């Protein structure tokens, strides 16, 4: 209640001061390392995993801060903060460790909420990349335009390299920010410097060409082509050849909880992080089997986050799913059954099951050979967040494996 009474300029000044202190106390570490900021609504973590491989293939030592992991060279630490972009002191300390470990690059997953709180300030970014932009965090920012402007703040402070998805409908906004070098990537746009041709996507992986060089990837999904192109664009901006990028991309493994095939037989089970309408529709469209059923398990985040999209998510599941099961996700301080009811407004056929394990168990019991089960919303997140700040240990993938083992 008190936070709501504090004027915005006071809160903004408070966050900016913390950002300065975080940088100052750690000796402004970003001045001694090349920092790449990756923002966008979807695909940030996957893109970073691709960029890591490309830079390492070229012989560089890399640090990365993502929603999944903190990486410094060979050292990996799971991100259990439930924050995609951590607070200023954590972020600046991470950069200091990366410098101390003599990393050449640090890659940071940059969020609109992080930008709103000035977490990107006093970090000397060399490169800014936008994956895509779709409606998200609308209530937190007070409208889509504010959300877009928050993303734009990263491009406003980065003066060296801007990398833009030329097929995204908001590309012109990000192209309006000046930079020493601007590189576009895409599939459809003829203005994309890094452009994919002859694209083939299957359950086995992805193939395409860039300037005659053939690329193959284990990553599934047509929108992962954009993430791969984004990685190639960053490699190109750093003088890494397409052939070197090709060799790196062959080695990129499936990103945990991102279109991850957990079970392949007798039916396929996928876990994905998709929690926005655009991402969810793309997931369903790609996975929809030609003969079997598509069984969808989904929910929606609580804590007052983007209530508008709850029935929209349900409607998308209803459109593509033969069976729809709506379950608990991260209710925080909201009534979890109330969230389930709101999601189910979009799907008259939805089966409502509060317990997420029971929901997954139900989906598996209904699946037959040739069907596809897709569980969305959490990916590889290690917690279910409930009231009073409590976190319940959780993993969709582990639960699937346990229930399949019990069933057999």
C-alpha positions in Angstrom: 0.0 0.0 0.0 2.8 2.4 0.9 4.6 1.7 -2.4 1.5 2.8 -4.3 1.6 6.2 -2.5 5.3 6.9 -3.5 5.6 9.1 -6.6 7.0 7.5 -9.7 10.0 9.9 -9.8 11.0 8.9 -6.3 10.9 5.2 -7.1 12.8 5.8 -10.3 15.5 7.8 -8.5 15.7 5.1 -5.8 16.3 2.4 -8.4 18.8 4.5 -10.3 20.7 5.2 -7.1 20.9 1.4 -6.4 22.2 0.8 -9.9 24.9 3.3 -9.4 25.9 1.8 -6.0 25.9 -1.7 -7.4 28.3 -0.6 -10.2 30.4 1.6 -7.9 30.9 -1.0 -5.2 32.0 -3.6 -7.8 34.4 -1.2 -9.6 32.2 -0.6 -12.7 33.2 -4.1 -14.1 31.4 -3.8 -17.5 34.1 -1.4 -18.6 36.5 -4.3 -18.8 34.4 -6.8 -20.7 32.2 -6.9 -23.9 28.6 -7.0 -22.8 25.7 -8.1 -25.0 22.2 -7.4 -23.9 19.4 -9.5 -25.3 15.8 -8.4 -24.9 12.4 -9.3 -26.4 9.1 -11.0 -25.4 10.1 -14.5 -26.3 13.3 -16.5 -27.2 15.8 -14.6 -25.0 17.2 -17.7 -23.1 17.4 -19.8 -26.2 19.2 -17.1 -28.2 21.7 -16.7 -25.4 22.5 -20.4 -25.4 23.1 -20.1 -29.2 25.4 -17.0 -28.8 27.4 -18.8 -26.1 28.2 -21.7 -28.4 29.1 -19.4 -31.3 31.5 -17.3 -29.2 33.0 -20.3 -27.5 33.5 -22.0 -30.9 35.4 -18.9 -31.9 37.7 -19.3 -28.9 36.3 -16.8 -26.5 35.5 -17.3 -22.8 31.9 -16.4 -22.1 29.7 -15.5 -19.1 25.9 -15.4 -19.2 23.0 -14.4 -17.0 19.7 -15.9 -18.0 16.4 -17.0 -16.5 17.8 -20.5 -16.4 21.4 -20.3 -15.4 24.4 -18.1 -14.4 27.4 -19.1 -16.3 31.0 -17.9 -15.9 33.4 -19.8 -18.1 32.9 -23.5 -17.3 31.1 -22.7 -14.0 27.3 -23.1 -14.1 24.8 -22.1 -11.4 21.1 -22.6 -11.7 19.1 -19.4 -11.5 16.7 -20.0 -8.6 15.8 -16.4 -8.0 12.6 -16.6 -10.1 13.9 -13.4 -11.7 15.0 -13.3 -15.4 17.1 -10.2 -14.8 18.5 -10.2 -11.3 18.8 -7.1 -9.1 21.6 -4.6 -9.5 24.0 -5.9 -6.9 23.7 -9.5 -8.1 24.1 -8.4 -11.7 27.2 -6.2 -11.0 28.7 -8.8 -8.8 28.2 -11.3 -11.7 30.0 -9.0 -14.1 32.9 -8.5 -11.6 33.3 -12.3 -11.3 33.2 -12.6 -15.1 36.0 -10.0 -15.4 38.0 -11.6 -12.6 37.7 -15.0 -14.5 39.0 -13.2 -17.6 35.9 -13.8 -19.6 35.9 -12.0 -23.0 32.1 -11.6 -23.2 29.1 -11.3 -20.8 25.6 -11.9 -22.2 22.7 -10.6 -20.1 19.0 -11.4 -20.5 17.4 -7.9 -20.3 13.7 -7.6 -19.2 11.3 -4.7 -19.5 10.8 -4.8 -15.7 14.6 -4.7 -15.2 14.8 -1.7 -17.5 11.9 0.0 -15.7 14.0 -0.3 -12.5 17.2 0.9 -14.2 19.0 -2.4 -13.7 20.5 -1.9 -17.2 22.1 1.4 -16.2 25.8 1.7 -15.4 26.4 -1.4 -17.6 28.5 -0.5 -20.7 26.6 -2.6 -23.2 28.4 -3.1 -26.6 25.5 -4.8 -28.3 21.7 -4.7 -28.0 19.5 -7.3 -29.6 15.7 -7.6 -29.8 14.2 -11.0 -30.5 10.5 -9.9 -31.0 7.9 -7.8 -29.4 4.3 -9.0 -28.4 1.8 -7.9 -25.8 3.1 -8.8 -22.3 3.5 -7.2 -18.9 0.7 -4.8 -20.0 -0.6 -4.1 -16.5 2.8 -3.7 -14.9 3.8 -1.0 -17.5 0.4 0.6 -17.9 -0.1 -0.3 -21.5 1.7 -1.9 -24.5 3.3 1.4 -25.6 5.0 1.8 -22.3 6.2 -1.8 -22.5 7.6 -1.1 -26.0 9.3 2.1 -24.8 10.9 0.2 -21.9 12.5 -2.2 -24.4 13.6 0.8 -26.4 15.5 2.2 -23.4 18.1 -0.5 -23.9 18.7 0.6 -27.5 18.8 4.2 -26.4 21.8 3.6 -24.1 23.6 1.2 -26.4 25.5 3.1 -29.1 27.7 0.5 -30.8 25.7 -2.4 -32.2 22.0 -2.9 -32.7 20.6 -6.2 -34.0 17.0 -6.2 -35.1 14.4 -8.9 -36.1 13.4 -7.4 -39.5 10.3 -9.6 -39.6 8.9 -8.2 -36.4 6.1 -5.7 -36.8 7.8 -3.3 -34.4 11.1 -3.2 -36.2 10.9 0.4 -37.3 10.7 1.6 -33.7 14.0 -0.2 -32.8 15.6 0.9 -36.1 14.9 4.5 -35.2 17.7 4.4 -32.5 21.1 5.4 -33.8 24.1 3.0 -33.6 27.5 2.6 -35.2 26.4 -0.7 -36.7 22.8 -2.0 -37.3 22.3 -5.6 -38.4 19.0 -7.0 -39.4 18.0 -10.7 -39.4 14.9 -12.5 -40.6 13.3 -14.9 -43.0 10.8 -12.8 -44.9 12.4 -9.4 -45.1 14.6 -8.7 -48.1 16.3 -6.0 -46.0 17.7 -8.6 -43.5 21.5 -8.9 -43.8 21.3 -12.3 -42.1 18.5 -14.0 -43.9 17.4 -17.7 -43.8 16.4 -19.4 -47.0 15.2 -23.0 -47.7 13.9 -23.4 -44.1 12.9 -26.9 -43.1 11.6 -27.6 -39.5 10.6 -31.1 -38.2 10.5 -33.0 -35.0 14.1 -34.0 -35.7 15.5 -30.5 -36.0 15.9 -27.5 -38.3 17.7 -26.8 -41.5 18.2 -23.6 -43.5 20.8 -21.6 -45.5 22.4 -18.2 -45.0 24.3 -16.7 -47.9 24.7 -20.2 -49.3 26.1 -21.7 -46.1 23.9 -24.7 -44.9 23.0 -24.8 -41.2 21.6 -27.7 -39.2 20.3 -27.5 -35.7 18.8 -29.9 -33.1 16.5 -27.1 -32.0 12.9 -27.8 -32.9 10.4 -25.2 -34.0 10.1 -22.6 -36.8 10.6 -19.7 -34.4 13.9 -21.1 -33.2 15.1 -20.3 -36.7 14.8 -16.7 -35.6 16.8 -17.4 -32.5 19.5 -19.1 -34.5 19.6 -16.2 -36.9 19.9 -13.8 -34.0 22.9 -15.8 -32.8 24.5 -15.7 -36.3 23.9 -12.0 -36.4 25.8 -11.5 -33.2 28.6 -13.7 -34.4 28.8 -11.7 -37.6 28.9 -8.5 -35.7 31.9 -9.8 -33.9 33.7 -10.9 -37.0 33.0 -14.6 -36.7 32.5 -16.4 -40.0 29.3 -18.1 -41.1 31.2 -21.4 -41.3 32.3 -21.0 -37.7 28.7 -20.2 -36.7 27.5 -23.3 -38.6 29.9 -25.5 -36.7 28.8 -24.0 -33.3 25.1 -24.3 -34.1 25.5 -28.1 -34.8 26.6 -28.4 -31.2 23.7 -26.5 -29.6 21.7 -28.8 -27.4 18.0 -28.5 -26.7 17.6 -25.7 -24.1 16.0 -27.0 -20.9 12.3 -26.5 -20.7 12.1 -24.8 -24.1 10.3 -27.1 -26.5 12.0 -30.0 -24.7 10.8 -33.4 -25.7 10.7 -35.3 -22.4 9.1 -38.5 -23.6 9.2 -39.8 -27.2 7.3 -43.1 -27.0 4.5 -44.4 -26.9 3.4 -40.8 -27.4 5.3 -37.6 -27.4 5.4 -35.3 -24.3 6.9 -31.8 -24.6 7.5 -29.2 -21.9 7.7 -25.5 -22.9 8.0 -22.2 -21.2 5.4 -20.5 -23.4 3.2 -18.1 -21.4 2.2 -15.5 -23.9 -0.6 -15.8 -26.5 1.7 -15.5 -29.5 4.2 -18.1 -28.2 1.5 -20.5 -27.1 -0.2 -20.4 -30.5 3.1 -21.1 -32.3 3.8 -24.0 -30.0 0.4 -25.6 -30.6 0.5 -25.0 -34.3 3.9 -26.7 -34.6 3.0 -29.7 -32.4 -0.5 -30.4 -33.7 -0.3 -34.0 -35.0 -1.8 -34.9 -38.3 -3.6 -37.9 -37.0 -3.4 -38.1 -33.2 -4.7 -35.8 -30.5 -3.1 -32.7 -29.1 -3.5 -32.7 -25.3 -2.7 -29.3 -23.7 -1.9 -28.7 -20.1 -1.7 -25.0 -19.2 -2.4 -22.4 -16.6 -1.6 -18.7 -16.0 0.6 -16.8 -13.6 -0.9 -15.1 -10.6 0.2 -12.1 -8.6 -2.0 -9.8 -10.7 0.1 -10.4 -13.8 -1.6 -9.7 -17.1 -5.1 -11.0 -16.2 -6.3 -10.0 -19.6 -4.5 -12.9 -21.3 -5.9 -15.7 -19.1 -9.1 -16.3 -21.2 -7.0 -15.6 -24.3 -4.6 -18.5 -23.4 -7.6 -20.7 -22.8 -9.1 -19.8 -26.1 -5.9 -20.6 -28.0 -5.7 -24.0 -26.2 -9.4 -24.6 -27.1 -8.7 -23.8 -30.8 -5.8 -26.2 -31.2 -6.2 -28.8 -28.4 -8.3 -31.8 -28.7 -8.2 -32.1 -24.9 -7.5 -29.1 -22.7 -6.6 -29.4 -19.0 -6.2 -26.1 -17.0 -4.1 -26.4 -13.9 -2.3 -24.5 -11.2 0.9 -22.6 -12.3 2.3 -19.8 -10.0 -0.7 -18.3 -8.1 1.4 -16.2 -5.7 -1.2 -14.5 -3.5 -4.2 -15.0 -5.8 -6.8 -17.7 -5.5 -5.4 -20.5 -7.7 -8.9 -21.8 -8.6 -10.0 -18.3 -9.6 -7.1 -18.1 -12.1 -8.0 -21.6 -13.5 -11.6 -20.4 -13.9 -10.5 -17.3 -15.8 -8.3 -19.4 -18.2 -11.2 -21.8 -18.6 -13.5 -19.0 -19.7 -11.7 -19.3 -23.1 -12.2 -23.0 -23.3 -15.6 -24.5 -22.7 -14.2 -28.1 -23.0 -11.5 -27.5 -20.4 -11.0 -30.0 -17.6 -10.1 -28.0 -14.5 -7.7 -29.7 -12.1 -6.1 -27.6 -9.3 -3.2 -29.9 -8.5 -0.6 -29.7 -11.3 0.7 -33.2 -10.8 -2.8 -34.6 -11.0 -3.4 -32.5 -14.1 -0.3 -34.0 -15.8 -1.3 -37.5 -14.6 -4.7 -37.0 -16.2 -3.2 -35.8 -19.5 -0.9 -38.9 -19.6 -3.8 -41.2 -18.8 -5.8 -39.8 -21.8 -2.9 -40.0 -24.3 -2.6 -42.8 -26.8 0.1 -43.8 -29.4 0.4 -41.0 -32.0 -0.8 -38.3 -29.6 1.2 -35.3 -28.4 1.0 -33.9 -24.9 2.3 -30.3 -24.4 2.7 -28.8 -20.9 3.3 -25.1 -20.9 3.9 -22.1 -18.6 6.8 -23.2 -16.4 9.4 -24.9 -18.6 12.3 -25.9 -16.3 11.4 -23.6 -13.5 12.2 -25.2 -10.1 9.4 -23.7 -8.0 5.6 -23.2 -7.8 5.2 -19.8 -6.1 2.3 -19.6 -3.7 1.0 -17.1 -1.1 3.2 -15.4 1.5 6.4 -15.8 -0.6 6.4 -19.6 -0.2 8.0 -21.7 -3.0 7.2 -25.3 -3.5 9.9 -27.3 -5.3 8.8 -28.4 -8.7 9.8 -29.5 -12.2 7.3 -30.3 -15.0 9.9 -32.6 -16.7 10.6 -34.6 -13.5 6.9 -35.0 -12.8 6.3 -36.3 -16.3 9.1 -38.9 -16.0 7.8 -40.0 -12.5 4.2 -40.4 -13.6 5.2 -42.2 -16.8 7.4 -44.6 -14.7 4.5 -45.2 -12.2 2.1 -45.8 -15.1 4.4 -48.5 -16.6 
